[in-house]
């Protein structure tokens, strides 16, 4: 990608990488790390003038994985 200055990097994190809540601190911390990595990568590509490489950060709110089974959304 760097050699041809073309591509698209998609990073999948979670909305809990943008804000946190009680009881899932370790999960939130890992997703904050993913978001931070993505932001750093975007800045690195811009600094290297690699404008042909696009980045997208996906932060889904709720995915039915069973991880939060029994939790209520208010």
C-alpha positions, 0 to 999 in steps of 0.5 A: 500500500505504501509503495503504490500510495493506494488502499483502504484500511478499515478498523473495527472498534466499538462505541465503547472505545469512544465512551466508557461505562461501569462493569466493562472497564477492560473491554473499554480500555481495549477499544480505546486502544484500537481507536487510538491506534487508528487515529495515530495511523491516520496521522502517520499516513497524512504526515507521510503524504500518503493521501491515496490510502484512506482509513475508516473507523467503524464503532458499532453501538450494539452487536448481538454477540451475547456479551451483554446478554441480560443488560438493559439499554436505557 
